[in-house]
Amino acid sequence: MSRHVLPLVASLGLVFLLSACGNGEQPEQPVRPAMVVQPQPAAALVDSYPGEVRARYEPELAFRIAGKVSKRLVEVGDRVKKDQALAELDPQDVRLQLEATRAQMAAAEANLQTVRAERDRYKALLGRNLVSRSQFDNVENQYRAGEARLKQIRAEYDVARNQTDYAVLRASQDGVIARRAVEVGQVVAAGQTVFTLAADGEREVSISLPEQSFGRFQIGQAVEVELWSQPDQRFPGRIREMAPAADPQSRTFAARVAFTEGKVPAELGQSARVFIASNGEVPLAVPLSALSAEQGQTFVWVIDPSEHTVQRRPVRVGAYGDDRVPVLEGLSASDWVVAAGVQILREGLKVRPVDRDNRNVELAVKE
């Protein structure tokens, strides 16, 4: 057995001898590529809301008297001119009322002629002392009452005559019929909306703001508007008005966005999207793949531009997005962060910075 052991011992001794003859340095590790990125503004803090292009002025047109709709002269989408007839009520009732008032006015005129003649006769008799002063005063009062009654009936006649005109609903200004609320044969009350008119002129976008983030928005806040017909172009705008209370059904606040440029190719009914950035400073964001955590501490690996070595950098982050996360503290826009490429990172490890296409990245040295 000893003859077999001795060669083994000799071999081990030779190995240790050769190891002792070496310089004891570890073989140099190859520099591995690491995909690097720079933090970008957090796009998650720019919210977008769908909307619809509407007219700045949208008066609701209604009859000034009650009645039964006998004619509808326009349809939704029709362009109308100022004072153009839109609908008519059955005129029979207003005509009968006008005739009745005209008859009352004729009776009042006849009565006034009678009391006037009576007053003139009593005035002549009073001058010859054939009637007493109290008798004349009584006749004088009857004349004044007849005169007042005629004035009242004439005013009522003017109202009745106006109501015959009110039986025809006319456009208050040039525009487009945006909505219709009644049908022929329907009985409407005075002031009940019949049509909604989208007046010519300024155009704006109607949107709904969520209740949970309503406090972020204010009148006059700058926004950007993108029309679905022109998806590659955004137009500047501002929040012109906001509803003071939420809609009871949707729990959203209605808002109107006005364009701030002179001429925008926005047509009524077009779909649009309004982009609203949060007020204040917008934080930076990095890809989710760049984020690491250990013992409750969130951190990223930042590259030293001069040495190309990685350094661990603690950061404070915000709400996670689909593929990025905002960094509230710990990074600057000039930092280079490792996003992918090296499986095991340690402090001081040297890497070769590359971009997404595996091309070398020249890192600017901080001054």
C-alpha positions in Angstrom: 0.0 0.0 0.0 2.9 2.4 0.8 4.1 2.1 -2.8 0.8 3.5 -4.0 0.7 6.3 -1.5 4.1 7.7 -2.1 3.5 8.7 -5.8 0.3 10.5 -4.8 2.1 12.5 -2.1 4.8 13.4 -4.5 2.3 14.6 -7.0 0.5 16.8 -4.5 3.8 18.2 -3.3 4.7 19.1 -6.9 1.4 21.0 -7.3 2.0 23.0 -4.1 5.5 23.7 -5.2 4.3 25.0 -8.5 1.7 27.1 -6.8 4.3 28.6 -4.5 6.5 29.4 -7.5 3.7 31.6 -9.0 3.0 35.3 -8.2 -0.4 34.6 -6.4 -2.4 37.0 -8.7 -5.9 36.0 -9.9 -6.5 35.8 -13.6 -8.0 39.0 -15.0 -11.8 38.8 -15.5 -13.1 39.8 -19.0 -15.0 43.2 -19.1 -18.6 42.4 -19.8 -21.0 44.7 -21.7 -23.8 46.5 -19.8 -26.6 48.4 -21.4 -26.8 51.9 -20.0 -29.4 54.6 -20.1 -29.8 58.1 -18.7 -32.9 59.1 -16.7 -35.6 60.8 -18.7 -38.5 63.0 -17.5 -41.3 60.8 -16.1 -43.9 60.6 -18.8 -46.3 59.0 -16.3 -47.0 62.5 -14.8 -48.5 63.7 -18.1 -52.1 62.6 -18.1 -54.3 62.4 -21.2 -58.1 62.7 -21.3 -60.4 62.0 -24.3 -62.6 64.8 -25.4 -64.9 66.2 -28.1 -64.6 69.4 -30.1 -67.5 71.7 -29.2 -68.5 75.3 -29.9 -67.5 78.0 -27.4 -71.1 79.2 -27.3 -74.0 76.7 -27.3 -77.3 78.4 -26.6 -80.3 76.3 -25.9 -83.2 77.5 -28.0 -86.7 77.3 -26.6 -90.2 78.7 -27.3 -91.3 81.6 -25.1 -94.8 80.2 -24.8 -96.3 76.8 -24.3 -98.0 74.8 -27.1 -98.0 71.9 -29.4 -95.2 71.5 -31.9 -96.7 71.5 -35.4 -93.6 71.8 -37.6 -89.9 71.1 -37.3 -88.0 72.9 -40.1 -84.4 71.8 -39.5 -82.5 68.6 -38.5 -79.4 68.0 -36.4 -76.3 69.0 -38.4 -78.1 71.6 -40.5 -76.4 75.0 -40.8 -78.7 77.9 -40.0 -78.6 81.7 -40.3 -79.7 84.2 -37.7 -83.5 84.6 -37.4 -84.1 81.6 -39.6 -87.3 79.7 -38.6 -86.5 76.4 -36.9 -89.9 75.1 -35.6 -93.4 76.2 -35.2 -96.2 75.8 -32.6 -99.9 75.2 -33.4 -101.0 78.9 -33.9 -104.7 78.3 -33.2 -104.6 79.1 -29.5 -102.5 82.3 -29.8 -104.7 83.5 -32.7 -107.9 83.0 -30.6 -106.2 84.8 -27.7 -105.3 87.7 -30.1 -108.8 87.9 -31.4 -110.3 88.0 -27.9 -107.9 90.7 -26.8 -108.8 92.7 -30.0 -112.5 92.5 -29.1 -111.8 93.6 -25.6 -109.8 96.6 -26.9 -112.7 97.6 -29.2 -115.1 97.4 -26.3 -112.8 99.5 -24.1 -112.5 102.1 -26.9 -116.3 102.3 -27.2 -116.7 102.6 -23.4 -114.1 105.4 -23.4 -116.0 107.3 -26.0 -119.2 107.0 -23.9 -117.7 108.2 -20.7 -115.8 111.0 -22.5 -119.1 112.3 -23.9 -120.7 112.0 -20.5 -117.9 113.9 -18.9 -118.0 116.7 -21.5 -121.8 117.0 -20.9 -121.4 117.2 -17.1 -118.6 119.7 -17.5 -120.9 122.0 -19.5 -123.7 121.6 -16.9 -121.2 122.3 -14.1 -120.3 125.6 -15.8 -124.0 126.6 -15.6 -124.3 125.3 -12.0 -126.9 122.7 -13.1 -125.0 119.8 -11.4 -123.1 119.6 -8.2 -119.3 119.3 -8.0 -119.6 115.7 -6.6 -121.7 114.6 -9.6 -119.1 115.9 -12.0 -116.2 114.3 -10.0 -118.0 110.9 -10.2 -118.3 111.2 -14.0 -114.7 112.3 -14.2 -113.6 109.2 -12.3 -115.5 107.0 -14.7 -113.8 108.6 -17.6 -110.3 108.1 -16.1 -111.2 104.5 -15.3 -112.3 104.0 -18.9 -109.0 105.6 -20.2 -106.9 103.3 -17.9 -108.9 100.2 -18.9 -108.2 101.0 -22.6 -104.5 101.4 -21.9 -104.4 98.0 -20.1 -106.2 96.2 -22.9 -103.9 97.7 -25.5 -100.9 96.4 -23.6 -102.5 93.0 -23.4 -103.2 93.1 -27.1 -99.5 93.9 -27.8 -98.5 90.9 -25.7 -101.0 88.7 -27.6 -99.7 90.0 -30.9 -96.1 89.2 -29.8 -97.1 85.7 -28.8 -98.2 85.0 -32.4 -94.5 85.7 -33.3 -93.3 83.6 -30.4 -95.1 80.6 -32.0 -92.2 80.5 -34.4 -88.8 79.5 -33.0 -85.9 81.3 -34.7 -82.1 81.0 -34.6 -80.5 83.5 -32.3 -77.3 83.6 -34.4 -75.4 81.8 -37.2 -74.4 78.2 -36.4 -75.1 74.5 -36.6 -77.9 72.6 -35.0 -76.1 70.4 -32.5 -79.0 68.7 -30.7 -82.7 68.3 -31.0 -84.9 67.6 -28.0 -88.5 67.5 -29.3 -90.7 65.9 -31.9 -93.6 67.1 -34.0 -96.8 66.7 -32.0 -95.1 67.0 -28.7 -96.5 69.6 -26.2 -93.8 71.7 -24.8 -93.7 74.2 -21.9 -92.4 77.7 -22.2 -88.6 77.7 -21.9 -88.3 73.9 -22.6 -85.2 73.2 -24.7 -86.1 72.4 -28.3 -82.7 72.8 -30.1 -79.1 73.3 -29.0 -77.2 75.6 -31.4 -73.5 75.4 -31.9 -72.7 79.0 -32.7 -70.1 79.9 -35.3 -66.8 81.2 -34.0 -64.4 79.7 -31.4 -64.0 76.0 -30.9 -62.9 74.2 -27.8 -62.7 70.7 -26.3 -65.0 69.3 -23.7 -63.4 66.8 -21.3 -64.2 65.1 -18.0 -61.6 65.2 -15.1 -61.5 62.4 -12.5 -62.7 63.2 -9.0 -59.6 61.7 -7.3 -57.1 64.1 -9.0 -59.3 67.1 -9.5 -57.2 69.2 -7.1 -54.3 69.0 -9.6 -56.1 71.1 -12.2 -56.9 74.8 -12.2 -58.4 77.4 -14.6 -55.8 78.8 -16.9 -53.5 75.7 -16.7 -51.6 75.1 -19.9 -52.4 71.9 -21.9 -51.8 70.3 -25.2 -54.6 69.1 -27.6 -54.2 66.4 -30.2 -56.9 65.9 -32.8 -57.6 62.4 -34.0 -57.6 63.7 -37.6 -54.0 65.0 -37.0 -52.4 62.6 -34.6 -48.8 63.9 -35.2 -49.5 67.5 -34.2 -50.4 69.0 -30.8 -52.0 72.4 -30.4 -51.4 74.5 -27.3 -54.4 75.3 -25.1 -55.5 76.1 -21.6 -58.3 75.1 -19.2 -61.0 77.7 -19.6 -63.6 76.5 -17.1 -64.3 73.7 -14.7 -67.6 72.6 -13.2 -67.8 73.3 -9.5 -69.5 70.0 -8.7 -69.0 66.4 -10.0 -71.6 64.7 -12.2 -73.7 62.5 -9.9 -73.6 59.6 -12.3 -70.0 59.5 -13.6 -68.4 61.3 -10.6 -66.3 63.4 -13.0 -65.9 67.1 -13.3 -66.8 68.7 -16.7 -64.1 71.0 -18.1 -63.6 73.1 -21.2 -60.3 73.5 -22.9 -59.7 76.6 -25.2 -57.2 76.7 -28.0 -54.6 79.5 -27.6 -53.4 79.5 -31.2 -55.1 81.7 -33.8 -56.6 79.1 -36.1 -56.9 75.4 -35.4 -58.5 72.9 -37.9 -61.0 71.6 -35.3 -64.4 70.7 -36.6 -67.5 70.1 -34.5 -67.9 66.6 -33.1 -64.2 65.7 -33.8 -62.6 63.4 -31.2 -59.6 64.8 -29.4 -57.2 64.0 -26.6 -56.0 66.6 -24.1 -52.6 66.2 -22.4 -52.1 67.8 -19.0 -48.8 67.8 -17.3 -48.6 68.1 -13.5 -47.6 71.4 -12.0 -44.2 71.8 -10.5 -40.9 70.0 -11.3 -41.3 66.7 -13.2 -39.1 63.9 -11.7 -36.8 61.7 -13.7 -37.6 58.1 -14.6 -35.6 54.9 -15.3 -36.7 51.5 -16.7 -38.0 49.0 -14.2 -35.1 46.7 -15.1 -32.6 49.2 -13.7 -34.2 49.1 -10.2 -33.0 46.7 -7.4 -33.8 46.3 -3.8 -32.1 44.8 -0.8 -33.3 44.8 2.9 -36.0 47.3 2.1 -33.5 49.7 0.4 -34.2 50.6 -3.3 -31.1 51.3 -5.4 -29.7 51.5 -8.9 -26.2 50.8 -10.4 -24.6 54.0 -11.7 -21.4 53.9 -13.8 -18.4 56.1 -13.1 -17.7 57.8 -16.5 -13.9 57.9 -16.0 -13.3 54.4 -14.7 -16.3 52.6 -16.2 -17.0 50.9 -12.9 -20.4 50.5 -11.2 -21.4 52.1 -8.0 -24.5 51.4 -5.9 -26.7 54.4 -5.6 -29.7 54.5 -3.1 -32.8 56.2 -4.6 -36.3 57.1 -3.6 -39.0 56.2 -6.2 -42.6 57.0 -6.9 -45.5 55.0 -8.2 -44.5 52.2 -10.6 -45.6 52.5 -14.2 -46.0 49.9 -16.9 -42.3 49.9 -17.8 -40.7 52.9 -16.0 -40.6 54.2 -12.5 -40.1 57.9 -11.4 -37.1 58.5 -9.2 -37.8 61.3 -6.8 -34.4 61.5 -5.1 -30.9 60.1 -5.8 -30.3 60.7 -9.5 -29.5 63.5 -11.9 -30.2 63.8 -15.6 -26.5 63.3 -16.4 -26.1 60.0 -14.6 -25.6 56.7 -16.6 -27.6 53.8 -15.1 -27.2 50.1 -15.8 -30.5 48.8 -17.3 -29.4 45.3 -18.3 -26.6 43.2 -19.5 -24.7 42.0 -16.4 -26.3 39.3 -14.2 -24.2 39.9 -11.0 -23.1 43.4 -10.2 -20.8 44.4 -7.3 -19.2 47.6 -6.2 -16.3 48.5 -8.4 -17.0 46.0 -11.2 -15.7 47.3 -14.5 -18.1 47.1 -17.4 -18.3 48.1 -21.1 -21.2 50.6 -21.6 -23.4 49.8 -24.6 -26.7 50.9 -26.0 -29.8 48.8 -27.0 -28.1 48.0 -30.3 -24.9 46.8 -28.5 -22.9 49.8 -29.7 -20.3 51.2 -27.4 -21.4 54.3 -25.5 -19.0 57.2 -24.8 -19.7 58.5 -21.3 -19.1 62.1 -20.7 -16.9 62.7 -17.7 -18.4 64.9 -15.1 -16.5 68.1 -14.5 
